């Protein structure tokens, strides 16, 4: 929050969770000019946008708007089937259209606080967005960097692109990192995730050169990563990372 405006990053799962956010904003006094950014289009990040006040400025990268337009309602249906509570929270929910579109960077000036938005390539989704609070050197990383959890690759994910985005994060010189899932951590999390992706990449290349298929490589690489990172969660995600590495291996 700055002297002129406030920024909300991600909405929570549906309008009910957005109302919780708005109640917290009200505790700050007179509600300021408000901006909204979502780190990507999945419903737990963007499914509550319709509940924000109509004068909220919703800022999206062009590729995230494309994700919403092409894939958003299908993903909303997928999340609704996960549980009765999900179905209730997402009942009749529609995505909000962006007020401001950018590609690949945009800066929001809040009044003494500047937030740089960056959409740098296909990582978790095509339209993942980083938000870097320049004065505080805090990076809101969405699902691009997690805290001791294996990264979630999807249909459009590129391991090569992901490594490039991590390199770009290094150049920001952040000191704190806020993932969308999991606890806040040090920026050293970026290097840890790079190490995992590099291992996936190198081992996949080696196994492919040995004539192993991607599906044969998945349990091998998964087991090796679990042995090296025994406290990390979501090892099942390694499978899709290996498939991405195989697709991109020369």
Secondary structure, DSSP 8 states (H G I E B T S, - for coil): --SSEEEEE---SSHHHHHHHHHHHHTTSS--EEEEE-SSSSHHHHTTGGGS-TT-EEEEEHHHHHHIIIIIHHHHHHHHTT-HHHHHHTTT------SEEESSEEEEE-SS-EEEEE--S-SSSTT--EEEETTTTEEEEETSS-SSB-----TT--HHHHHHHHHHHHHHT-SEEEESSS--EETHHHHHHHHHHHHHHHHHHHHHHTT--HHHHHHHHHHHHHHH-TT-B-GGGHHHHHHHHHHH--
